[in-house]
Every structure is written in C-alpha cells, then in structure tokens.
Amino acid sequence: MKKIKLIDLFSGCGGMSLGFQNAGFEIVSAYDNWQPAVEVYGRNFKHPILKKIYQIYP
C-alpha cells in the first residue's frame, strides 16, 4: 500500500512528525521558523527541515 505523504508546518522538535511516521505516513519535509527547533528536528529526522517556506517556493 502506498504511504500518504505530508509536510509538517510549525514542526518544533518533531513530535507530530514522529507520530505520523509511526502511523505509517511519509514525511516529505518540515518547516519551522525557530532556529533551535530546526536544529533539533534536523538531528531527529533524515527528511529536510526548512526555516522558511519560500526556500522551496520563491
């Protein structure tokens, strides 16, 4: 069965991402504006974490 893909907005350290991942979803990327959260999230997950959404959509 194909996994449902999603993005995590205002991701913080990744609690929601972890829950979705454990439930079988595929996290495509995450976004947060707070640098400490971005750094922690980046250590916890392999998919991209971006600080500004326009890094993908200029």
ROSE-4610 file (N, C-alpha, C; in Angstrom, 1 decimal, always signed):
// ROSE-4610
residu = [M/M/M/K/K/K/K/K/K/I/I/I/K/K/K/L/L/L/I/I/I/D/D/D/L/L/L/F/F/F/S/S/S/G/G/G/C/C/C/G/G/G/G/G/G/M/M/M/S/S/S/L/L/L/G/G/G/F/F/F/Q/Q/Q/N/N/N/A/A/A/G/G/G/F/F/F/E/E/E/I/I/I/V/V/V/S/S/S/A/A/A/Y/Y/Y/D/D/D/N/N/N/W/W/W/Q/Q/Q/P/P/P/A/A/A/V/V/V/E/E/E/V/V/V/Y/Y/Y/G/G/G/R/R/R/N/N/N/F/F/F/K/K/K/H/H/H/P/P/P/I/I/I/L/L/L/K/K/K/K/K/K/I/I/I/Y/Y/Y/Q/Q/Q/I/I/I/Y/Y/Y/P/P/P]
num = [1/1/1/2/2/2/3/3/3/4/4/4/5/5/5/6/6/6/7/7/7/8/8/8/9/9/9/10/10/10/11/11/11/12/12/12/13/13/13/14/14/14/15/15/15/16/16/16/17/17/17/18/18/18/19/19/19/20/20/20/21/21/21/22/22/22/23/23/23/24/24/24/25/25/25/26/26/26/27/27/27/28/28/28/29/29/29/30/30/30/31/31/31/32/32/32/33/33/33/34/34/34/35/35/35/36/36/36/37/37/37/38/38/38/39/39/39/40/40/40/41/41/41/42/42/42/43/43/43/44/44/44/45/45/45/46/46/46/47/47/47/48/48/48/49/49/49/50/50/50/51/51/51/52/52/52/53/53/53/54/54/54/55/55/55/56/56/56/57/57/57/58/58/58]
x = [+0.8/+0.0/+0.9/+0.5/+1.3/+1.1/+2.2/+2.1/+1.6/+0.8/+0.4/+1.5/+1.8/+2.8/+2.3/+3.1/+2.7/+3.9/+3.6/+4.6/+4.2/+5.1/+4.8/+5.1/+4.1/+4.3/+4.4/+5.2/+5.4/+5.8/+6.8/+7.2/+7.8/+8.4/+9.0/+10.1/+10.2/+11.3/+10.9/+9.6/+9.2/+8.2/+7.5/+6.6/+5.5/+4.9/+3.8/+4.4/+5.5/+6.2/+6.4/+6.9/+7.2/+5.9/+4.8/+3.6/+3.1/+3.1/+2.7/+3.6/+4.9/+5.8/+5.5/+5.3/+5.0/+3.6/+2.7/+1.4/+1.5/+2.7/+2.8/+2.8/+2.8/+2.8/+4.3/+4.4/+5.8/+5.9/+6.8/+7.0/+8.0/+7.5/+8.3/+9.2/+8.8/+9.6/+8.9/+9.6/+9.0/+9.5/+8.8/+9.1/+8.9/+9.9/+9.8/+10.6/+10.3/+11.0/+12.0/+11.9/+12.7/+14.0/+15.1/+16.4/+16.7/+16.5/+16.8/+15.9/+14.7/+13.8/+14.3/+14.7/+15.2/+16.4/+17.3/+18.5/+18.2/+17.3/+16.9/+16.1/+15.2/+14.5/+15.5/+16.4/+17.4/+18.2/+18.4/+19.1/+18.2/+16.9/+15.9/+15.4/+15.5/+14.9/+15.9/+15.7/+16.5/+15.9/+14.6/+14.0/+14.3/+14.1/+14.5/+13.7/+14.3/+13.7/+14.1/+13.1/+13.5/+13.0/+13.7/+13.3/+12.3/+12.3/+11.3/+10.7/+9.4/+8.7/+9.1/+9.5/+9.9/+11.3/+11.9/+13.2/+12.8/+11.6/+11.2/+10.3/+9.5/+8.5/+8.9/+9.8/+10.2/+9.1]
y = [-1.2/+0.0/+1.2/+2.2/+3.5/+4.3/+4.9/+5.8/+7.1/+7.7/+9.1/+10.0/+11.0/+12.0/+13.2/+13.8/+15.0/+15.9/+17.2/+18.1/+18.5/+18.9/+19.3/+20.8/+21.6/+23.0/+23.3/+24.3/+24.7/+23.4/+22.7/+21.4/+21.3/+22.3/+22.2/+21.2/+20.3/+19.3/+18.0/+18.0/+16.8/+15.8/+16.2/+15.3/+14.8/+15.7/+15.3/+14.5/+14.9/+14.1/+12.7/+12.5/+11.2/+10.4/+11.0/+10.3/+9.9/+10.8/+10.4/+9.3/+9.5/+8.5/+7.1/+7.0/+5.8/+5.2/+6.1/+5.6/+5.2/+5.3/+4.8/+5.9/+7.2/+8.3/+8.5/+9.2/+9.6/+11.1/+11.6/+13.0/+13.4/+14.4/+14.8/+15.9/+16.9/+17.9/+18.6/+19.4/+20.1/+21.6/+22.4/+23.9/+24.4/+25.2/+25.9/+27.1/+28.2/+29.4/+29.6/+28.8/+29.0/+28.1/+28.7/+28.0/+26.9/+27.0/+25.8/+24.6/+24.8/+23.7/+23.1/+24.0/+23.5/+22.6/+23.0/+22.2/+20.8/+20.8/+19.6/+18.7/+19.2/+18.4/+17.8/+18.5/+18.0/+16.8/+16.8/+15.7/+14.5/+14.7/+13.6/+12.9/+13.6/+13.1/+13.2/+12.4/+12.5/+13.4/+13.6/+14.4/+15.9/+16.7/+18.1/+18.9/+19.8/+20.8/+22.1/+23.0/+24.3/+25.4/+26.5/+27.6/+28.5/+28.6/+29.5/+28.7/+28.8/+28.0/+28.5/+29.7/+30.2/+29.7/+28.8/+28.2/+27.2/+26.7/+25.8/+26.6/+27.5/+28.2/+29.7/+30.1/+31.5/+32.5]
z = [+0.0/+0.0/+0.0/-0.8/-0.9/+0.3/+0.8/+2.0/+1.7/+2.6/+2.4/+2.7/+1.8/+2.0/+2.7/+3.6/+4.2/+4.6/+4.9/+5.4/+6.8/+7.6/+9.0/+9.1/+9.3/+9.5/+10.9/+11.3/+12.7/+13.5/+13.0/+13.4/+14.8/+15.3/+16.6/+16.5/+17.5/+17.5/+16.9/+16.4/+15.6/+16.2/+17.3/+17.9/+17.0/+16.3/+15.3/+14.2/+13.7/+12.6/+13.1/+14.3/+14.8/+14.9/+15.4/+15.5/+14.1/+13.1/+11.8/+11.2/+11.4/+10.9/+11.5/+12.8/+13.4/+13.0/+12.5/+12.0/+10.5/+9.9/+8.5/+7.5/+7.8/+6.9/+6.5/+5.3/+4.8/+5.0/+5.8/+6.0/+4.8/+4.0/+2.9/+3.3/+4.1/+4.7/+5.9/+6.5/+7.7/+7.7/+8.3/+8.4/+9.8/+10.2/+11.5/+11.4/+12.1/+12.0/+13.1/+14.2/+15.4/+15.2/+15.1/+14.8/+15.8/+17.1/+17.9/+17.6/+17.2/+16.8/+15.5/+14.6/+13.3/+13.5/+14.4/+14.7/+15.3/+16.3/+17.0/+16.0/+15.2/+14.2/+13.2/+12.8/+11.8/+12.4/+13.7/+14.3/+14.5/+14.6/+14.8/+13.6/+12.4/+11.2/+10.0/+9.0/+7.8/+6.7/+6.7/+5.6/+5.9/+4.9/+5.0/+6.1/+6.8/+7.6/+7.2/+6.8/+6.3/+7.3/+7.3/+8.2/+7.5/+6.3/+5.6/+4.4/+4.3/+3.3/+1.8/+1.7/+0.3/-0.1/+0.8/+0.3/-0.8/-0.9/-1.9/-3.0/-2.5/-3.4/-3.3/-4.2/-4.2/-4.6]
